[in-house]
Amino acid sequence: MDYNNSYLGNNLNAISQLGNAISGGKSSITISARIGERNVGNSANWFWRACRWIVDNTFYPVDGKFHTFRAYASDETEDFLFNKGSWWGLVVMTIFLVVVCGLLAPIFWTYEALKKK
């Protein structure tokens, strides 16, 4: 399954862009790309590393390793400084992230387990 060029991938990207916009980020950037950008280099704090772990492990079955870094690389020319660091945006993003990844992870990992059989 080519996740990024599928119906599911396109819709999940749109939902992620909506979540990023609602949490104060730029509407053309996904939450995954925002997290990937914050984890470039060794300067990421525990919050951004935890977000990367959650998202990368959620999407591993359908998108492989380093989902957040690849998302950032595909949006690298975007302006990531838009509303950077707003505390309320991070709270909204965290809630969105936990709910969406909490719903998707069991589906993706079950799909992967069934695909191997």
C-alpha positions in Angstrom: 0.0 0.0 0.0 1.4 3.4 -1.0 0.1 5.3 2.0 0.9 8.8 0.7 -0.9 8.4 -2.6 -3.9 6.5 -1.3 -7.4 7.7 -0.4 -6.7 7.0 3.2 -3.3 8.9 3.1 -4.8 11.9 1.4 -7.6 12.2 4.0 -5.3 11.7 6.9 -3.0 14.4 5.6 -6.0 16.8 5.3 -7.0 15.9 8.9 -3.5 16.5 10.1 -3.3 19.9 8.3 -6.6 20.8 9.9 -5.3 19.8 13.4 -2.1 21.8 12.8 -4.2 24.9 11.8 -6.5 24.6 14.8 -3.5 24.4 17.1 -2.1 27.6 15.7 0.2 26.2 13.0 0.2 26.9 9.3 -2.7 25.2 7.5 -0.5 23.8 4.7 1.7 21.9 7.1 0.8 18.6 8.7 1.3 17.9 12.4 3.8 15.2 11.5 5.9 17.8 9.5 5.7 20.2 12.4 7.0 17.5 14.8 9.7 16.5 12.4 10.9 20.1 12.0 11.2 20.5 15.8 13.2 17.2 16.0 15.9 18.2 13.4 19.3 18.2 15.1 19.8 17.4 18.8 18.0 20.4 20.2 14.5 18.9 20.6 13.2 18.8 24.2 11.3 15.9 25.8 7.9 17.1 24.5 8.9 17.1 20.9 10.8 13.8 21.2 7.7 12.2 22.8 5.4 13.5 20.0 7.8 12.1 17.4 7.8 8.7 19.2 4.0 8.6 19.3 3.5 9.6 15.6 6.4 7.6 14.2 5.1 4.4 16.0 1.5 5.1 15.0 2.3 5.3 11.3 5.1 2.8 11.2 2.9 -0.1 9.8 1.7 2.0 6.9 4.6 4.4 6.3 7.7 2.8 7.7 10.4 4.4 9.8 10.9 8.1 10.3 7.4 9.3 9.3 7.8 12.7 10.9 11.2 13.4 9.3 9.9 12.4 5.9 6.9 14.6 6.4 9.2 17.5 7.3 11.4 16.9 4.3 8.4 17.0 2.0 7.3 20.4 3.5 10.9 21.8 4.1 10.2 24.9 2.1 7.3 25.9 4.2 7.4 28.7 6.9 7.5 26.7 10.2 8.0 29.9 12.3 4.3 30.7 11.9 2.9 31.1 15.5 5.8 29.0 16.9 5.7 28.2 20.6 2.2 29.2 21.6 1.3 27.3 24.7 -2.4 27.0 23.9 -1.5 25.6 20.5 0.7 23.0 22.0 -2.1 21.9 24.3 -4.6 21.7 21.4 -2.0 19.8 19.3 -1.3 17.4 22.1 -5.0 16.6 22.6 -5.5 16.2 18.9 -2.4 14.0 18.6 -3.3 11.7 21.5 -6.9 11.2 20.2 -6.1 10.7 16.6 -3.0 8.5 17.2 -4.9 6.6 19.9 -7.6 5.7 17.3 -5.3 5.0 14.4 -2.5 3.0 16.0 -4.6 -0.1 16.8 -6.1 0.0 13.3 -2.8 0.3 11.5 -1.0 -2.3 13.7 -3.9 -4.8 13.2 -3.8 -4.2 9.5 -0.1 -4.9 9.5 -0.6 -8.1 11.5 -3.3 -9.3 9.2 -1.3 -8.5 6.1 1.5 -10.7 7.3 -0.8 -13.8 7.6 
